[in-house]
Amino acid sequence: MPRFLAVLIFSLVMWVPGAAFALGLGDIDLKSALNQTFEAEIPVSTESESDIAALKVGLASSDTFDKYGLERAAFLGSFEFEIVPDGANGTVRITSTEPVVEPFVTLLLEVSSQQGSLLR
């Protein structure tokens, strides 16, 4: 009986990683300069096309910024987030409606899906 239990536990441990939702965010690629409207892209990869279609992305809440000791600048309110699908991969396109005059921008993104959410 103990051998059966060990085999059962081993089987469950090997199965769980395959059931996890795989979401990958790449590095941000800034396409704009200081005193221009913000434009950047972040590559996204998921397990399937349906996963990428179900993603939602946006700026994290003020409470979440505070929790991590980050300042949420007021100009971030003009930022817009869009997921551009390309099969199981895609791109998060970030744009602003107003020029950004700050030399540094701290973004904390919340990406959510049916399986859960991710902060980056």
N, C-alpha and C positions, 0 to 999 in steps of 0.2 A: 504493500500500500504506500509506503513512503516514496518508493521509486515512481509510482504513478503520479503522486502529488508533485514531485520534482519535475517530471515531464510536462505536467499540466501548467505549472508556473512558468517554465521555460517557454512553452508554446505561447502563452499569453504575453509574456514580455517581448517575444519576437514579433507578435502580431500588432501590438500597440503602435510602434513607430510608423508602420504602414498606414494606420488609420488617421494619423495626425494630418491636419491641414497644412500644406506647404505653401508659404507665401514668402516671396523674396523681394526685397527692395534694394535697388542698386544705389550707386552714388549719384548725388545731384549734379546736373550739368547746367551751369548758369549760362544763359544766352543773352543777357542784357548787361548794361554797365550802370555805374552810378548816375543818378539824375535822369534815368529812363524808367519807363514802366517795367516792372519786374517780369522776367520770363525765364523759366527754368523747366527742366524735365528730369524725372526720376524713372528709370526702368523698373518694371514690375514683372514678376514671373509667378505663375500659379500652376496648379496641377492640370487644369482643363479650361477650355473656353468659357464654360458655364461659370466657373469660379471667378474669372476676371470680369464677367458681365455683372456679377452680383456684388462686386466691391464698391464700397463707398469711401471716399477720402475727404478729409477736411482738416482744418486747424483744430488742435486740441483746445479744450475749454480753458478759461482763465484759472479755474481751480487746479487743473492738471499742470499748467505752467507753474503755478505757485508751489505745488507739491514737489516739483523737481528743481525749485529754486531758480526758475527762469523768469525773465520779464517778458510779458506779452505786450509788445509795442502797439499803440493805437492804430498805426498805419497798416498793420496786418489785417485789419478788418476789410481792406479793399482787395485782398487776395482772393482769387477764384481757383478752384481745383477741379480738374477734369481728368477722367481716365479714358485714354485712347486705346482701345483694344487692338491686338494683333495676334489672333489665335490665343494660345495659352499665355502669351506674353502681352505686354502693353506698356504704356507710358503714362505716368502721372504728369500732366501739364499744369504748371502753376503760373498764373499771370496776375497782374494787378491792374487796376483801373487808373491809378495815380502813380506818378513818378516816385521812385524811392530815393531819398536824399541821404539816408543813413549808409555808412560804409560797411556795416555788418548787419546781417539779418539772422535772427534765431528763429527757426521754424520747429515746431513740435507737431508732427502730423499724427492723426489718428486714422488708421485704415481699418475698416470693419467689413465683415462678411457674415454669412449665415453661421460659420463655424467659430467665430470669435473676433477679437480685435487686436491690433498691434499699434504700439506707439513708437515713433522714430523721429 
